[in-house]
């Protein structure tokens, strides 16, 4: 006697918090924007971000 395979896969709900695809994609985009802004500030002012903020 053989067992039959299910015909329909269960629907899984994407988690609302934690490590999920949307959160990781959003975090990566925010990091890219932040890094680009840091490079732009350094290029336009001629000093590093810490100097520009008065922290160094």
mmCIF entry with sequence, helices, sheets and N, C-alpha, C, O atoms, coordinates in Angstrom:
data_MODEL
# 
_entry.id   MODEL 
# 
_entity.id                         1 
_entity.type                       polymer 
_entity.pdbx_number_of_molecules   1 
# 
_entity_poly.entity_id                      1 
_entity_poly.type                           'polypeptide(L)' 
_entity_poly.nstd_linkage                   no 
_entity_poly.nstd_monomer                   no 
_entity_poly.pdbx_seq_one_letter_code       
;(UNK)(UNK)(UNK)(UNK)(UNK)(UNK)(UNK)(UNK)(UNK)(UNK)(UNK)(UNK)(UNK)(UNK)(UNK)(UNK)
(UNK)(UNK)(UNK)(UNK)(UNK)(UNK)(UNK)(UNK)(UNK)(UNK)(UNK)(UNK)(UNK)(UNK)(UNK)(UNK)
(UNK)(UNK)(UNK)(UNK)(UNK)(UNK)(UNK)(UNK)(UNK)(UNK)(UNK)(UNK)(UNK)(UNK)(UNK)(UNK)
(UNK)(UNK)(UNK)(UNK)(UNK)(UNK)(UNK)(UNK)
;
_entity_poly.pdbx_seq_one_letter_code_can   XXXXXXXXXXXXXXXXXXXXXXXXXXXXXXXXXXXXXXXXXXXXXXXXXXXXXXXX 
_entity_poly.pdbx_strand_id                 A 
# 
loop_
_entity_poly_seq.entity_id 
_entity_poly_seq.num 
_entity_poly_seq.mon_id 
_entity_poly_seq.hetero 
1 1  UNK n 
1 2  UNK n 
1 3  UNK n 
1 4  UNK n 
1 5  UNK n 
1 6  UNK n 
1 7  UNK n 
1 8  UNK n 
1 9  UNK n 
1 10 UNK n 
1 11 UNK n 
1 12 UNK n 
1 13 UNK n 
1 14 UNK n 
1 15 UNK n 
1 16 UNK n 
1 17 UNK n 
1 18 UNK n 
1 19 UNK n 
1 20 UNK n 
1 21 UNK n 
1 22 UNK n 
1 23 UNK n 
1 24 UNK n 
1 25 UNK n 
1 26 UNK n 
1 27 UNK n 
1 28 UNK n 
1 29 UNK n 
1 30 UNK n 
1 31 UNK n 
1 32 UNK n 
1 33 UNK n 
1 34 UNK n 
1 35 UNK n 
1 36 UNK n 
1 37 UNK n 
1 38 UNK n 
1 39 UNK n 
1 40 UNK n 
1 41 UNK n 
1 42 UNK n 
1 43 UNK n 
1 44 UNK n 
1 45 UNK n 
1 46 UNK n 
1 47 UNK n 
1 48 UNK n 
1 49 UNK n 
1 50 UNK n 
1 51 UNK n 
1 52 UNK n 
1 53 UNK n 
1 54 UNK n 
1 55 UNK n 
1 56 UNK n 
# 
_struct_asym.id          A 
_struct_asym.entity_id   1 
# 
loop_
_struct_conf.conf_type_id 
_struct_conf.id 
_struct_conf.pdbx_PDB_helix_id 
_struct_conf.beg_label_comp_id 
_struct_conf.beg_label_asym_id 
_struct_conf.beg_label_seq_id 
_struct_conf.pdbx_beg_PDB_ins_code 
_struct_conf.end_label_comp_id 
_struct_conf.end_label_asym_id 
_struct_conf.end_label_seq_id 
_struct_conf.pdbx_end_PDB_ins_code 
_struct_conf.beg_auth_comp_id 
_struct_conf.beg_auth_asym_id 
_struct_conf.beg_auth_seq_id 
_struct_conf.end_auth_comp_id 
_struct_conf.end_auth_asym_id 
_struct_conf.end_auth_seq_id 
_struct_conf.pdbx_PDB_helix_class 
_struct_conf.details 
_struct_conf.pdbx_PDB_helix_length 
HELX_P HELX_P1 AA1 UNK A 21 ? UNK A 45 ? UNK A 21 UNK A 45 1 ? 25 
HELX_P HELX_P2 AA2 UNK A 49 ? UNK A 53 ? UNK A 49 UNK A 53 1 ? 5  
# 
_struct_conf_type.id          HELX_P 
_struct_conf_type.criteria    ? 
_struct_conf_type.reference   ? 
# 
loop_
_atom_site.group_PDB 
_atom_site.id 
_atom_site.type_symbol 
_atom_site.label_atom_id 
_atom_site.label_alt_id 
_atom_site.label_comp_id 
_atom_site.label_asym_id 
_atom_site.label_entity_id 
_atom_site.label_seq_id 
_atom_site.pdbx_PDB_ins_code 
_atom_site.Cartn_x 
_atom_site.Cartn_y 
_atom_site.Cartn_z 
_atom_site.occupancy 
_atom_site.B_iso_or_equiv 
_atom_site.pdbx_formal_charge 
_atom_site.auth_seq_id 
_atom_site.auth_comp_id 
_atom_site.auth_asym_id 
_atom_site.auth_atom_id 
_atom_site.pdbx_PDB_model_num 
ATOM 1   N N  . UNK A 1 1  ? 0.840  -1.179 0.000  1.00 0.00 ? 1  UNK A N  1 
ATOM 2   C CA . UNK A 1 1  ? 0.000  0.000  0.000  1.00 0.00 ? 1  UNK A CA 1 
ATOM 3   C C  . UNK A 1 1  ? 0.890  1.250  0.000  1.00 0.00 ? 1  UNK A C  1 
ATOM 4   O O  . UNK A 1 1  ? 1.755  1.392  0.864  1.00 0.00 ? 1  UNK A O  1 
ATOM 5   N N  . UNK A 1 2  ? 0.680  2.155  -0.966 1.00 0.00 ? 2  UNK A N  1 
ATOM 6   C CA . UNK A 1 2  ? 1.482  3.376  -1.062 1.00 0.00 ? 2  UNK A CA 1 
ATOM 7   C C  . UNK A 1 2  ? 0.661  4.567  -0.595 1.00 0.00 ? 2  UNK A C  1 
ATOM 8   O O  . UNK A 1 2  ? -0.565 4.594  -0.705 1.00 0.00 ? 2  UNK A O  1 
ATOM 9   N N  . UNK A 1 3  ? 1.373  5.539  -0.077 1.00 0.00 ? 3  UNK A N  1 
ATOM 10  C CA . UNK A 1 3  ? 0.694  6.762  0.360  1.00 0.00 ? 3  UNK A CA 1 
ATOM 11  C C  . UNK A 1 3  ? 0.648  7.746  -0.798 1.00 0.00 ? 3  UNK A C  1 
ATOM 12  O O  . UNK A 1 3  ? 1.600  7.854  -1.571 1.00 0.00 ? 3  UNK A O  1 
ATOM 13  N N  . UNK A 1 4  ? -0.463 8.462  -0.912 1.00 0.00 ? 4  UNK A N  1 
ATOM 14  C CA . UNK A 1 4  ? -0.582 9.444  -1.975 1.00 0.00 ? 4  UNK A CA 1 
ATOM 15  C C  . UNK A 1 4  ? -0.020 10.795 -1.501 1.00 0.00 ? 4  UNK A C  1 
ATOM 16  O O  . UNK A 1 4  ? -0.053 11.115 -0.313 1.00 0.00 ? 4  UNK A O  1 
ATOM 17  N N  . UNK A 1 5  ? 0.488  11.564 -2.448 1.00 0.00 ? 5  UNK A N  1 
ATOM 18  C CA . UNK A 1 5  ? 1.041  12.882 -2.139 1.00 0.00 ? 5  UNK A CA 1 
ATOM 19  C C  . UNK A 1 5  ? -0.087 13.912 -2.108 1.00 0.00 ? 5  UNK A C  1 
ATOM 20  O O  . UNK A 1 5  ? -1.067 13.775 -2.840 1.00 0.00 ? 5  UNK A O  1 
ATOM 21  N N  . UNK A 1 6  ? 0.042  14.945 -1.268 1.00 0.00 ? 6  UNK A N  1 
ATOM 22  C CA . UNK A 1 6  ? -0.989 15.982 -1.244 1.00 0.00 ? 6  UNK A CA 1 
ATOM 23  C C  . UNK A 1 6  ? -1.034 16.729 -2.576 1.00 0.00 ? 6  UNK A C  1 
ATOM 24  O O  . UNK A 1 6  ? -0.010 16.893 -3.239 1.00 0.00 ? 6  UNK A O  1 
ATOM 25  N N  . UNK A 1 7  ? -2.209 17.172 -2.955 1.00 0.00 ? 7  UNK A N  1 
ATOM 26  C CA . UNK A 1 7  ? -2.372 17.850 -4.237 1.00 0.00 ? 7  UNK A CA 1 
ATOM 27  C C  . UNK A 1 7  ? -2.211 19.361 -4.109 1.00 0.00 ? 7  UNK A C  1 
ATOM 28  O O  . UNK A 1 7  ? -1.910 20.029 -5.099 1.00 0.00 ? 7  UNK A O  1 
ATOM 29  N N  . UNK A 1 8  ? -2.404 19.911 -2.918 1.00 0.00 ? 8  UNK A N  1 
ATOM 30  C CA . UNK A 1 8  ? -2.322 21.358 -2.721 1.00 0.00 ? 8  UNK A CA 1 
ATOM 31  C C  . UNK A 1 8  ? -1.327 21.640 -1.603 1.00 0.00 ? 8  UNK A C  1 
ATOM 32  O O  . UNK A 1 8  ? -1.372 21.016 -0.543 1.00 0.00 ? 8  UNK A O  1 
ATOM 33  N N  . UNK A 1 9  ? -0.424 22.591 -1.856 1.00 0.00 ? 9  UNK A N  1 
ATOM 34  C CA . UNK A 1 9  ? 0.537  22.991 -0.825 1.00 0.00 ? 9  UNK A CA 1 
ATOM 35  C C  . UNK A 1 9  ? -0.128 23.996 0.112  1.00 0.00 ? 9  UNK A C  1 
ATOM 36  O O  . UNK A 1 9  ? -0.927 24.816 -0.343 1.00 0.00 ? 9  UNK A O  1 
ATOM 37  N N  . UNK A 1 10 ? 0.179  23.955 1.404  1.00 0.00 ? 10 UNK A N  1 
ATOM 38  C CA . UNK A 1 10 ? -0.411 24.922 2.331  1.00 0.00 ? 10 UNK A CA 1 
ATOM 39  C C  . UNK A 1 10 ? 0.097  26.334 2.053  1.00 0.00 ? 10 UNK A C  1 
ATOM 40  O O  . UNK A 1 10 ? 1.247  26.524 1.657  1.00 0.00 ? 10 UNK A O  1 
ATOM 41  N N  . UNK A 1 11 ? -0.757 27.304 2.261  1.00 0.00 ? 11 UNK A N  1 
ATOM 42  C CA . UNK A 1 11 ? -0.391 28.704 2.063  1.00 0.00 ? 11 UNK A CA 1 
ATOM 43  C C  . UNK A 1 11 ? 0.312  29.194 3.327  1.00 0.00 ? 11 UNK A C  1 
ATOM 44  O O  . UNK A 1 11 ? -0.273 29.181 4.411  1.00 0.00 ? 11 UNK A O  1 
ATOM 45  N N  . UNK A 1 12 ? 1.555  29.624 3.189  1.00 0.00 ? 12 UNK A N  1 
ATOM 46  C CA . UNK A 1 12 ? 2.272  30.160 4.344  1.00 0.00 ? 12 UNK A CA 1 
ATOM 47  C C  . UNK A 1 12 ? 2.222  31.685 4.288  1.00 0.00 ? 12 UNK A C  1 
ATOM 48  O O  . UNK A 1 12 ? 2.340  32.287 3.220  1.00 0.00 ? 12 UNK A O  1 
ATOM 49  N N  . UNK A 1 13 ? 2.048  32.283 5.431  1.00 0.00 ? 13 UNK A N  1 
ATOM 50  C CA . UNK A 1 13 ? 1.952  33.734 5.531  1.00 0.00 ? 13 UNK A CA 1 
ATOM 51  C C  . UNK A 1 13 ? 3.342  34.291 5.802  1.00 0.00 ? 13 UNK A C  1 
ATOM 52  O O  . UNK A 1 13 ? 4.064  33.789 6.664  1.00 0.00 ? 13 UNK A O  1 
ATOM 53  N N  . UNK A 1 14 ? 3.712  35.328 5.065  1.00 0.00 ? 14 UNK A N  1 
ATOM 54  C CA . UNK A 1 14 ? 5.002  35.985 5.268  1.00 0.00 ? 14 UNK A CA 1 
ATOM 55  C C  . UNK A 1 14 ? 5.014  36.625 6.653  1.00 0.00 ? 14 UNK A C  1 
ATOM 56  O O  . UNK A 1 14 ? 4.056  37.308 7.016  1.00 0.00 ? 14 UNK A O  1 
ATOM 57  N N  . UNK A 1 15 ? 6.085  36.420 7.444  1.00 0.00 ? 15 UNK A N  1 
ATOM 58  C CA . UNK A 1 15 ? 6.113  37.008 8.787  1.00 0.00 ? 15 UNK A CA 1 
ATOM 59  C C  . UNK A 1 15 ? 6.131  38.530 8.729  1.00 0.00 ? 15 UNK A C  1 
ATOM 60  O O  . UNK A 1 15 ? 6.680  39.111 7.793  1.00 0.00 ? 15 UNK A O  1 
ATOM 61  N N  . UNK A 1 16 ? 5.537  39.169 9.716  1.00 0.00 ? 16 UNK A N  1 
ATOM 62  C CA . UNK A 1 16 ? 5.439  40.629 9.742  1.00 0.00 ? 16 UNK A CA 1 
ATOM 63  C C  . UNK A 1 16 ? 6.708  41.273 10.295 1.00 0.00 ? 16 UNK A C  1 
ATOM 64  O O  . UNK A 1 16 ? 6.930  42.463 10.071 1.00 0.00 ? 16 UNK A O  1 
ATOM 65  N N  . UNK A 1 17 ? 7.542  40.525 11.009 1.00 0.00 ? 17 UNK A N  1 
ATOM 66  C CA . UNK A 1 17 ? 8.778  41.070 11.551 1.00 0.00 ? 17 UNK A CA 1 
ATOM 67  C C  . UNK A 1 17 ? 9.856  40.000 11.477 1.00 0.00 ? 17 UNK A C  1 
ATOM 68  O O  . UNK A 1 17 ? 9.572  38.838 11.184 1.00 0.00 ? 17 UNK A O  1 
ATOM 69  N N  . UNK A 1 18 ? 11.095 40.398 11.744 1.00 0.00 ? 18 UNK A N  1 
ATOM 70  C CA . UNK A 1 18 ? 12.197 39.438 11.695 1.00 0.00 ? 18 UNK A CA 1 
ATOM 71  C C  . UNK A 1 18 ? 12.848 39.422 10.328 1.00 0.00 ? 18 UNK A C  1 
ATOM 72  O O  . UNK A 1 18 ? 12.695 40.359 9.545  1.00 0.00 ? 18 UNK A O  1 
ATOM 73  N N  . UNK A 1 19 ? 13.571 38.360 10.047 1.00 0.00 ? 19 UNK A N  1 
ATOM 74  C CA . UNK A 1 19 ? 14.298 38.235 8.797  1.00 0.00 ? 19 UNK A CA 1 
ATOM 75  C C  . UNK A 1 19 ? 13.363 37.706 7.711  1.00 0.00 ? 19 UNK A C  1 
ATOM 76  O O  . UNK A 1 19 ? 13.136 36.501 7.601  1.00 0.00 ? 19 UNK A O  1 
ATOM 77  N N  . UNK A 1 20 ? 12.837 38.612 6.927  1.00 0.00 ? 20 UNK A N  1 
ATOM 78  C CA . UNK A 1 20 ? 12.056 38.194 5.765  1.00 0.00 ? 20 UNK A CA 1 
ATOM 79  C C  . UNK A 1 20 ? 12.561 38.956 4.550  1.00 0.00 ? 20 UNK A C  1 
ATOM 80  O O  . UNK A 1 20 ? 13.348 39.894 4.684  1.00 0.00 ? 20 UNK A O  1 
ATOM 81  N N  . UNK A 1 21 ? 12.128 38.570 3.407  1.00 0.00 ? 21 UNK A N  1 
ATOM 82  C CA . UNK A 1 21 ? 12.644 39.160 2.171  1.00 0.00 ? 21 UNK A CA 1 
ATOM 83  C C  . UNK A 1 21 ? 12.420 40.650 2.068  1.00 0.00 ? 21 UNK A C  1 
ATOM 84  O O  . UNK A 1 21 ? 13.313 41.386 1.647  1.00 0.00 ? 21 UNK A O  1 
ATOM 85  N N  . UNK A 1 22 ? 11.238 41.105 2.446  1.00 0.00 ? 22 UNK A N  1 
ATOM 86  C CA . UNK A 1 22 ? 10.931 42.528 2.329  1.00 0.00 ? 22 UNK A CA 1 
ATOM 87  C C  . UNK A 1 22 ? 11.802 43.360 3.260  1.00 0.00 ? 22 UNK A C  1 
ATOM 88  O O  . UNK A 1 22 ? 12.334 44.389 2.843  1.00 0.00 ? 22 UNK A O  1 
ATOM 89  N N  . UNK A 1 23 ? 11.958 42.936 4.515  1.00 0.00 ? 23 UNK A N  1 
ATOM 90  C CA . UNK A 1 23 ? 12.753 43.688 5.478  1.00 0.00 ? 23 UNK A CA 1 
ATOM 91  C C  . UNK A 1 23 ? 14.217 43.747 5.046  1.00 0.00 ? 23 UNK A C  1 
ATOM 92  O O  . UNK A 1 23 ? 14.860 44.788 5.182  1.00 0.00 ? 23 UNK A O  1 
ATOM 93  N N  . UNK A 1 24 ? 14.743 42.651 4.532  1.00 0.00 ? 24 UNK A N  1 
ATOM 94  C CA . UNK A 1 24 ? 16.138 42.632 4.100  1.00 0.00 ? 24 UNK A CA 1 
ATOM 95  C C  . UNK A 1 24 ? 16.343 43.520 2.872  1.00 0.00 ? 24 UNK A C  1 
ATOM 96  O O  . UNK A 1 24 ? 17.360 44.206 2.767  1.00 0.00 ? 24 UNK A O  1 
ATOM 97  N N  . UNK A 1 25 ? 15.402 43.510 1.963  1.00 0.00 ? 25 UNK A N  1 
ATOM 98  C CA . UNK A 1 25 ? 15.493 44.362 0.773  1.00 0.00 ? 25 UNK A CA 1 
ATOM 99  C C  . UNK A 1 25 ? 15.433 45.837 1.164  1.00 0.00 ? 25 UNK A C  1 
ATOM 100 O O  . UNK A 1 25 ? 16.196 46.650 0.642  1.00 0.00 ? 25 UNK A O  1 
ATOM 101 N N  . UNK A 1 26 ? 14.537 46.179 2.073  1.00 0.00 ? 26 UNK A N  1 
ATOM 102 C CA . UNK A 1 26 ? 14.409 47.564 2.528  1.00 0.00 ? 26 UNK A CA 1 
ATOM 103 C C  . UNK A 1 26 ? 15.679 48.007 3.255  1.00 0.00 ? 26 UNK A C  1 
ATOM 104 O O  . UNK A 1 26 ? 16.140 49.131 3.053  1.00 0.00 ? 26 UNK A O  1 
ATOM 105 N N  . UNK A 1 27 ? 16.242 47.155 4.086  1.00 0.00 ? 27 UNK A N  1 
ATOM 106 C CA . UNK A 1 27 ? 17.466 47.474 4.811  1.00 0.00 ? 27 UNK A CA 1 
ATOM 107 C C  . UNK A 1 27 ? 18.629 47.690 3.836  1.00 0.00 ? 27 UNK A C  1 
ATOM 108 O O  . UNK A 1 27 ? 19.426 48.611 4.015  1.00 0.00 ? 27 UNK A O  1 
ATOM 109 N N  . UNK A 1 28 ? 18.722 46.865 2.831  1.00 0.00 ? 28 UNK A N  1 
ATOM 110 C CA . UNK A 1 28 ? 19.780 47.020 1.837  1.00 0.00 ? 28 UNK A CA 1 
ATOM 111 C C  . UNK A 1 28 ? 19.655 48.322 1.066  1.00 0.00 ? 28 UNK A C  1 
ATOM 112 O O  . UNK A 1 28 ? 20.656 48.986 0.799  1.00 0.00 ? 28 UNK A O  1 
ATOM 113 N N  . UNK A 1 29 ? 18.448 48.686 0.712  1.00 0.00 ? 29 UNK A N  1 
ATOM 114 C CA . UNK A 1 29 ? 18.236 49.951 -0.011 1.00 0.00 ? 29 UNK A CA 1 
ATOM 115 C C  . UNK A 1 29 ? 18.563 51.147 0.867  1.00 0.00 ? 29 UNK A C  1 
ATOM 116 O O  . UNK A 1 29 ? 19.160 52.114 0.394  1.00 0.00 ? 29 UNK A O  1 
ATOM 117 N N  . UNK A 1 30 ? 18.181 51.096 2.135  1.00 0.00 ? 30 UNK A N  1 
ATOM 118 C CA . UNK A 1 30 ? 18.493 52.192 3.049  1.00 0.00 ? 30 UNK A CA 1 
ATOM 119 C C  . UNK A 1 30 ? 20.007 52.327 3.225  1.00 0.00 ? 30 UNK A C  1 
ATOM 120 O O  . UNK A 1 30 ? 20.524 53.442 3.295  1.00 0.00 ? 30 UNK A O  1 
ATOM 121 N N  . UNK A 1 31 ? 20.713 51.210 3.295  1.00 0.00 ? 31 UNK A N  1 
ATOM 122 C CA . UNK A 1 31 ? 22.169 51.246 3.425  1.00 0.00 ? 31 UNK A CA 1 
ATOM 123 C C  . UNK A 1 31 ? 22.812 51.854 2.179  1.00 0.00 ? 31 UNK A C  1 
ATOM 124 O O  . UNK A 1 31 ? 23.765 52.626 2.287  1.00 0.00 ? 31 UNK A O  1 
ATOM 125 N N  . UNK A 1 32 ? 22.294 51.508 0.995  1.00 0.00 ? 32 UNK A N  1 
ATOM 126 C CA . UNK A 1 32 ? 22.838 52.073 -0.241 1.00 0.00 ? 32 UNK A CA 1 
ATOM 127 C C  . UNK A 1 32 ? 22.618 53.573 -0.306 1.00 0.00 ? 32 UNK A C  1 
ATOM 128 O O  . UNK A 1 32 ? 23.511 54.308 -0.725 1.00 0.00 ? 32 UNK A O  1 
ATOM 129 N N  . UNK A 1 33 ? 21.443 54.042 0.102  1.00 0.00 ? 33 UNK A N  1 
ATOM 130 C CA . UNK A 1 33 ? 21.158 55.480 0.102  1.00 0.00 ? 33 UNK A CA 1 
ATOM 131 C C  . UNK A 1 33 ? 22.073 56.186 1.095  1.00 0.00 ? 33 UNK A C  1 
ATOM 132 O O  . UNK A 1 33 ? 22.634 57.234 0.775  1.00 0.00 ? 33 UNK A O  1 
ATOM 133 N N  . UNK A 1 34 ? 22.234 55.631 2.293  1.00 0.00 ? 34 UNK A N  1 
ATOM 134 C CA . UNK A 1 34 ? 23.106 56.238 3.294  1.00 0.00 ? 34 UNK A CA 1 
ATOM 135 C C  . UNK A 1 34 ? 24.545 56.320 2.835  1.00 0.00 ? 34 UNK A C  1 
ATOM 136 O O  . UNK A 1 34 ? 25.199 57.347 3.024  1.00 0.00 ? 34 UNK A O  1 
ATOM 137 N N  . UNK A 1 35 ? 25.050 55.253 2.234  1.00 0.00 ? 35 UNK A N  1 
ATOM 138 C CA . UNK A 1 35 ? 26.423 55.253 1.739  1.00 0.00 ? 35 UNK A CA 1 
ATOM 139 C C  . UNK A 1 35 ? 26.590 56.268 0.608  1.00 0.00 ? 35 UNK A C  1 
ATOM 140 O O  . UNK A 1 35 ? 27.596 56.975 0.551  1.00 0.00 ? 35 UNK A O  1 
ATOM 141 N N  . UNK A 1 36 ? 25.616 56.340 -0.283 1.00 0.00 ? 36 UNK A N  1 
ATOM 142 C CA . UNK A 1 36 ? 25.683 57.304 -1.387 1.00 0.00 ? 36 UNK A CA 1 
ATOM 143 C C  . UNK A 1 36 ? 25.668 58.735 -0.859 1.00 0.00 ? 36 UNK A C  1 
ATOM 144 O O  . UNK A 1 36 ? 26.391 59.591 -1.368 1.00 0.00 ? 36 UNK A O  1 
ATOM 145 N N  . UNK A 1 37 ? 24.854 58.997 0.153  1.00 0.00 ? 37 UNK A N  1 
ATOM 146 C CA . UNK A 1 37 ? 24.806 60.340 0.737  1.00 0.00 ? 37 UNK A CA 1 
ATOM 147 C C  . UNK A 1 37 ? 26.133 60.689 1.414  1.00 0.00 ? 37 UNK A C  1 
ATOM 148 O O  . UNK A 1 37 ? 26.594 61.827 1.322  1.00 0.00 ? 37 UNK A O  1 
ATOM 149 N N  . UNK A 1 38 ? 26.748 59.723 2.092  1.00 0.00 ? 38 UNK A N  1 
ATOM 150 C CA . UNK A 1 38 ? 28.045 59.966 2.728  1.00 0.00 ? 38 UNK A CA 1 
ATOM 151 C C  . UNK A 1 38 ? 29.102 60.312 1.675  1.00 0.00 ? 38 UNK A C  1 
ATOM 152 O O  . UNK A 1 38 ? 29.909 61.220 1.876  1.00 0.00 ? 38 UNK A O  1 
ATOM 153 N N  . UNK A 1 39 ? 29.095 59.588 0.554  1.00 0.00 ? 39 UNK A N  1 
ATOM 154 C CA . UNK A 1 39 ? 30.041 59.904 -0.518 1.00 0.00 ? 39 UNK A CA 1 
ATOM 155 C C  . UNK A 1 39 ? 29.766 61.279 -1.116 1.00 0.00 ? 39 UNK A C  1 
ATOM 156 O O  . UNK A 1 39 ? 30.702 62.019 -1.418 1.00 0.00 ? 39 UNK A O  1 
ATOM 157 N N  . UNK A 1 40 ? 28.511 61.622 -1.287 1.00 0.00 ? 40 UNK A N  1 
ATOM 158 C CA . UNK A 1 40 ? 28.151 62.912 -1.849 1.00 0.00 ? 40 UNK A CA 1 
ATOM 159 C C  . UNK A 1 40 ? 28.566 64.052 -0.925 1.00 0.00 ? 40 UNK A C  1 
ATOM 160 O O  . UNK A 1 40 ? 29.088 65.065 -1.390 1.00 0.00 ? 40 UNK A O  1 
ATOM 161 N N  . UNK A 1 41 ? 28.340 63.897 0.371  1.00 0.00 ? 41 UNK A N  1 
ATOM 162 C CA . UNK A 1 41 ? 28.747 64.923 1.339  1.00 0.00 ? 41 UNK A CA 1 
ATOM 163 C C  . UNK A 1 41 ? 30.261 65.099 1.309  1.00 0.00 ? 41 UNK A C  1 
ATOM 164 O O  . UNK A 1 41 ? 30.762 66.223 1.324  1.00 0.00 ? 41 UNK A O  1 
ATOM 165 N N  . UNK A 1 42 ? 30.984 63.991 1.267  1.00 0.00 ? 42 UNK A N  1 
ATOM 166 C CA . UNK A 1 42 ? 32.444 64.081 1.241  1.00 0.00 ? 42 UNK A CA 1 
ATOM 167 C C  . UNK A 1 42 ? 32.930 64.748 -0.043 1.00 0.00 ? 42 UNK A C  1 
ATOM 168 O O  . UNK A 1 42 ? 33.879 65.531 -0.012 1.00 0.00 ? 42 UNK A O  1 
ATOM 169 N N  . UNK A 1 43 ? 32.301 64.450 -1.146 1.00 0.00 ? 43 UNK A N  1 
ATOM 170 C CA . UNK A 1 43 ? 32.694 65.043 -2.422 1.00 0.00 ? 43 UNK A CA 1 
ATOM 171 C C  . UNK A 1 43 ? 32.402 66.543 -2.450 1.00 0.00 ? 43 UNK A C  1 
ATOM 172 O O  . UNK A 1 43 ? 33.238 67.325 -2.902 1.00 0.00 ? 43 UNK A O  1 
ATOM 173 N N  . UNK A 1 44 ? 31.223 66.953 -1.972 1.00 0.00 ? 44 UNK A N  1 
ATOM 174 C CA . UNK A 1 44 ? 30.823 68.357 -2.044 1.00 0.00 ? 44 UNK A CA 1 
ATOM 175 C C  . UNK A 1 44 ? 31.531 69.253 -1.025 1.00 0.00 ? 44 UNK A C  1 
ATOM 176 O O  . UNK A 1 44 ? 31.828 70.410 -1.319 1.00 0.00 ? 44 UNK A O  1 
ATOM 177 N N  . UNK A 1 45 ? 31.799 68.725 0.166  1.00 0.00 ? 45 UNK A N  1 
ATOM 178 C CA . UNK A 1 45 ? 32.392 69.561 1.209  1.00 0.00 ? 45 UNK A CA 1 
ATOM 179 C C  . UNK A 1 45 ? 33.904 69.426 1.303  1.00 0.00 ? 45 UNK A C  1 
ATOM 180 O O  . UNK A 1 45 ? 34.564 70.298 1.869  1.00 0.00 ? 45 UNK A O  1 
ATOM 181 N N  . UNK A 1 46 ? 34.461 68.362 0.766  1.00 0.00 ? 46 UNK A N  1 
ATOM 182 C CA . UNK A 1 46 ? 35.895 68.154 0.835  1.00 0.00 ? 46 UNK A CA 1 
ATOM 183 C C  . UNK A 1 46 ? 36.363 67.627 2.177  1.00 0.00 ? 46 UNK A C  1 
ATOM 184 O O  . UNK A 1 46 ? 37.568 67.569 2.422  1.00 0.00 ? 46 UNK A O  1 
ATOM 185 N N  . UNK A 1 47 ? 35.465 67.248 3.038  1.00 0.00 ? 47 UNK A N  1 
ATOM 186 C CA . UNK A 1 47 ? 35.821 66.672 4.332  1.00 0.00 ? 47 UNK A CA 1 
ATOM 187 C C  . UNK A 1 47 ? 34.940 65.463 4.598  1.00 0.00 ? 47 UNK A C  1 
ATOM 188 O O  . UNK A 1 47 ? 33.879 65.300 3.995  1.00 0.00 ? 47 UNK A O  1 
ATOM 189 N N  . UNK A 1 48 ? 35.398 64.625 5.508  1.00 0.00 ? 48 UNK A N  1 
ATOM 190 C CA . UNK A 1 48 ? 34.658 63.419 5.825  1.00 0.00 ? 48 UNK A CA 1 
ATOM 191 C C  . UNK A 1 48 ? 33.352 63.712 6.556  1.00 0.00 ? 48 UNK A C  1 
ATOM 192 O O  . UNK A 1 48 ? 33.129 64.833 7.013  1.00 0.00 ? 48 UNK A O  1 
ATOM 193 N N  . UNK A 1 49 ? 32.501 62.713 6.665  1.00 0.00 ? 49 UNK A N  1 
ATOM 194 C CA . UNK A 1 49 ? 31.200 62.881 7.299  1.00 0.00 ? 49 UNK A CA 1 
ATOM 195 C C  . UNK A 1 49 ? 31.347 63.244 8.772  1.00 0.00 ? 49 UNK A C  1 
ATOM 196 O O  . UNK A 1 49 ? 30.611 64.093 9.277  1.00 0.00 ? 49 UNK A O  1 
ATOM 197 N N  . UNK A 1 50 ? 32.295 62.607 9.467  1.00 0.00 ? 50 UNK A N  1 
ATOM 198 C CA . UNK A 1 50 ? 32.481 62.924 10.881 1.00 0.00 ? 50 UNK A CA 1 
ATOM 199 C C  . UNK A 1 50 ? 32.946 64.354 11.076 1.00 0.00 ? 50 UNK A C  1 
ATOM 200 O O  . UNK A 1 50 ? 32.493 65.023 12.004 1.00 0.00 ? 50 UNK A O  1 
ATOM 201 N N  . UNK A 1 51 ? 33.841 64.842 10.224 1.00 0.00 ? 51 UNK A N  1 
ATOM 202 C CA . UNK A 1 51 ? 34.260 66.237 10.291 1.00 0.00 ? 51 UNK A CA 1 
ATOM 203 C C  . UNK A 1 51 ? 33.102 67.176 9.967  1.00 0.00 ? 51 UNK A C  1 
ATOM 204 O O  . UNK A 1 51 ? 32.929 68.206 10.618 1.00 0.00 ? 51 UNK A O  1 
ATOM 205 N N  . UNK A 1 52 ? 32.320 66.821 8.971  1.00 0.00 ? 52 UNK A N  1 
ATOM 206 C CA . UNK A 1 52 ? 31.191 67.643 8.554  1.00 0.00 ? 52 UNK A CA 1 
ATOM 207 C C  . UNK A 1 52 ? 30.164 67.758 9.678  1.00 0.00 ? 52 UNK A C  1 
ATOM 208 O O  . UNK A 1 52 ? 29.541 68.804 9.858  1.00 0.00 ? 52 UNK A O  1 
ATOM 209 N N  . UNK A 1 53 ? 29.995 66.676 10.428 1.00 0.00 ? 53 UNK A N  1 
ATOM 210 C CA . UNK A 1 53 ? 29.062 66.705 11.561 1.00 0.00 ? 53 UNK A CA 1 
ATOM 211 C C  . UNK A 1 53 ? 29.675 67.325 12.818 1.00 0.00 ? 53 UNK A C  1 
ATOM 212 O O  . UNK A 1 53 ? 28.962 67.559 13.795 1.00 0.00 ? 53 UNK A O  1 
ATOM 213 N N  . UNK A 1 54 ? 30.986 67.596 12.811 1.00 0.00 ? 54 UNK A N  1 
ATOM 214 C CA . UNK A 1 54 ? 31.654 68.186 13.956 1.00 0.00 ? 54 UNK A CA 1 
ATOM 215 C C  . UNK A 1 54 ? 31.980 67.174 15.039 1.00 0.00 ? 54 UNK A C  1 
ATOM 216 O O  . UNK A 1 54 ? 32.125 67.547 16.203 1.00 0.00 ? 54 UNK A O  1 
ATOM 217 N N  . UNK A 1 55 ? 32.098 65.907 14.685 1.00 0.00 ? 55 UNK A N  1 
ATOM 218 C CA . UNK A 1 55 ? 32.375 64.866 15.661 1.00 0.00 ? 55 UNK A CA 1 
ATOM 219 C C  . UNK A 1 55 ? 33.843 64.449 15.682 1.00 0.00 ? 55 UNK A C  1 
ATOM 220 O O  . UNK A 1 55 ? 34.239 63.636 16.517 1.00 0.00 ? 55 UNK A O  1 
ATOM 221 N N  . UNK A 1 56 ? 34.640 64.984 14.793 1.00 0.00 ? 56 UNK A N  1 
ATOM 222 C CA . UNK A 1 56 ? 36.045 64.563 14.743 1.00 0.00 ? 56 UNK A CA 1 
ATOM 223 C C  . UNK A 1 56 ? 36.937 65.756 14.800 1.00 0.00 ? 56 UNK A C  1 
ATOM 224 O O  . UNK A 1 56 ? 38.159 65.615 14.771 1.00 0.00 ? 56 UNK A O  1 
# 
